[in-house]
Each structure stands twice: as structure tokens, then as C-alpha cells.
């Protein structure tokens, strides 16, 4: 049966009899569903704690837990769902499915449970459990890439390992004195997530735009592609070493990253996508990410109140909306369904878009912080809960014939 892959290509699925449920046929199924459910529940849980409406013994405290779980829990789950599915297209080799996939999902799930509830039985192993996930994912990703000698995609393996290293430093910073604090680590992880979004966006957004709108594909410009990605790499380095880097250099690099990626996004022609929700949402997410870099530069110049505004433009608007759009799209394509947003999917994308606008502009306009937190958390949760309820049957079902 022919199935549309993440990069737009089509492959034939192996129809041999399986000894596991359809939910474990490919990594995108459990990781998209559980990652979205976790995103939908964890943000309001943190917001309620922040507002003093509930008391919860989160690992490291509510602030640290919120930072960690969004960046090392929610985002990696979705990213791994993409990569461990896409690698089968790149290499034409099976990556992980069945009970091995179930074991990997269980490691991730145990990490979320132990960090949120800190059960006595696992208390001495919480950090170890959490640190297992990303290296295990890197192993399963590397194996088919090395077998097929697909060196172009090998860089995702060290990227996962760098994320694992940042996760380890985050835990170390909570338990001991460390040169790098958890806020700096979190900011660096946001930039690393933006790097992934920039790379993946350049690979597939022009194609998705052309296919979805029936318009000519925009050709890439070599120097712009390199500058937009390299500048984010430099922002990542300057973020980690911010105590040793001149502020003017940090500002300059942020402007280069923001403007180059903004120009790149505008070349993809948002205005031709307004009738296609699964495409305009991707464009908006990339614009939000690009504007986030510029807002960070403004914050360092003391032109806006806080760097949090820039980082939340990247995370809520960029990461959140891009994730919701991609998992909605990929889940349809990989299960043999027509890649078209229904009313529920469109509503979920609108809710996430509004959450981003609320979280960024609310702070810029000086609206009471507690109101901004409550309203943006509610909109975020609505967006991902709609995905969970709209896609649960799809992700548990066998693929449809084309």
C-alpha cells in the first residue's frame, strides 16, 4: 500500500502480518498522541500552580519542571516521532516498531511520571530514567542511517546527543552548583529546537506550499539557506557562553538570525496559503520563530520588557504551532488518509495561533501577567486536546488504502 512520507515521497508499506497493535506500527503513532496529550495537560498544570490554585510537588519546583518538561519532555517526544518515522523513508530500512517501540515509549512515559509525581519507588532513579530516553533514540536513529550510509541525515544523531547533554547539565544544575544555570540551559535548548525547525522547514515547507496551493515551488537561495541555519548555530553558542560574549555581538547575531529566517519565510509566500490550514499554520509558525529572534535582540537592547517575550514567540508560536500542524499533517499522510484539515483541525490550529498572539502581545501591551498566563495556557491546551480527540482513532487504526 502506498503511503505519503514526511518528506513528501511515497513508499510501499510492508503488508506482512504483525504481532503487535497498529498503534505500535510506527514511532509517530504513540509519540504524537502521548506527546500532544502531555502538552495539553502539563501547561495548564503549571499555570494553575503558578496562579496558586493548586499545590504540586514538581521535580525541582514548578518553574524548573515547566522549563524541563516543555523542552526535554514534550518537544523531544514529537521530534523523535518524526525522525524515527522519517528515517525509514530516507534509508528504506525498518527503524523501530512493535515491542521495542513500546519499550522506548515506556522510558519516555516513566520520565514524565517520575518528574511530575516523584513516586517513592523511583525517587533514587528519577534522573537516570529521564536521561535514558534521548541516547536510546539516537541509537535507534543511527542504526539504519549507518547501514544505508545516508550521511546527509546523520547530523540528527549528534543533535539528539547534544540535547541529551543539555538535559544532563540541567539536572546537574538543580542538584549542584554549576557554571551554567537552568535558565541558560533552557534558553540554549530553545535555540536548538529553533535550529531543528529551521532545517526541517527549509526541507519541506516550499514543497508543502507548492503541493497544497497548486502553485510553483519557490527555489532556494544557497547563501540564504546557509546563513539562516548557521546564524542560529552561532546564537546557540553565544547563548551558552553569554557571560563571556559581548552583548553587542549577541544582539548582532540575533538580528542576523531573525532577519535571514524572516526573509526566507516571506519568500515561501504565506499569502498563497490562506485557504489551506495545514500550510498557513506552518508559515505562521516559522514567522513566529523568526520574529522571536528579533524580539530577543530588542530585549537585550532594553526596548521591550523581557527576553521571555522573544523566547515564548519561538516556543508557543514557533515550536507549538509547527508541531501541531506537522503532527496533524503527518498523521493523516502516514495512515493513508487525505491530507486535508477538517473543521476540528482548523479550530485547533486557530487556538494555538491565538495562544501565541496572546502570550507575546499580552506581555508587550502590559496586560496583567496572571491573565496572560491563564488565557494562553487555556488556548494552548484546547489546541492540543482537539488533536488528541480528533486523531486518537486514526492513530490506533490500521492504515487506509489509497
C-alpha positions, 0 to 999 in steps of 0.5 A: 500500500502506498503511503505519503512520507514526511518528506513528501515521497511515497513508499510501499508499506510492508503488508506482512502480518504483525504481532503487535497493535497498529498503534505500535506500527510506527514511532509517530503513532504513540509519540504524537498522541502521548506527546500532544496529550502531555502538552495539553495537560502539563501547561495548564498544570503549571499555570494553575500552580503558578496562579496558586490554585493548586499545590504540586510537588514538581521535580525541582519546583514548578518553574524548573519542571515547566522549563524541563518538561516543555523542552526535554519532555514534550518537544523531544517526544514529537521530534523523535516521532518524526525522525524515527518515522522519517528515517525509514523513508530516507534509508528504506530500512525498518527503524523501530516498531512493535515491542521495542517501540513500546519499550522506548515509549515506556522510558519516555512515559516513566520520565514524565511520571517520575518528574511530575509525581516523584513516586517513592519507588523511583525517587533514587532513579528519577534522573537516570530514567529521564536521561535514558530516553534521548541516547536510546533514540539516537541509537535507534536513529543511527542504526539504519542511517549507518547501514544505508550510509545516508550521511546527509541525515546523520547530523540528527544523531549528534543533535539528539546527543547534544540535547541529551547533554543539555538535559544532563547539565540541567539536572546537574544544575538543580542538584549542584552548583554549576557554571551554567544555570537552568535558565541558560540551559533552557534558553540554549535548548530553545535555540536548538529546537529553533535550529531543528525547525529551521532545517526541517522547514527549509526541507519541506515547507516550499514543497508543502506550499507548492503541493497544497496551493497548486502553485510553483515551488519557490527555489532556494537561495544557497547563501540564504539557506546557509546563513539562516541555519548557521546564524542560529548555530552561532546564537546557540553558542553565544547563548551558552557562553553569554557571560563571556560574549559581548552583548553587542555581538549577541544582539548582532547575531540575533538580528542576523538570525531573525532577519535571514529566517524572516526573509526566507519565510516571506519568500515561501509566500504565506499569502498563497496559503490562506485557504489551506490550514495545514500550510498557513499554520506552518508559515505562521509558525516559522514567522513566529520563530523568526520574529522571536529572534528579533524580539530577543535582540530588542530585549537585550537592547532594553526596548521591550520588557523581557527576553521571555517575550522573544523566547515564548514567540519561538516556543508557543508560536514557533515550536507549538504551532509547527508541531501541531500542524506537522503532527496533524499533517503527518498523521493523516499522510502516514495512515493513508488518509487525505491530507486535508484539515477538517473543521476540528483541525482548523479550530485547533490550529486557530487556538494555538495561533491565538495562544501565541498572539496572546502570550507575546502581545499580552506581555508587550501591551502590559496586560496583567501577567496572571491573565496572560498566563491563564488565557494562553495556557487555556488556548494552548491546551484546547489546541492540543486536546482537539488533536488528541480527540480528533486523531486518537482513532486514526492513530490506533487504526490500521492504515487506509488504502489509497 
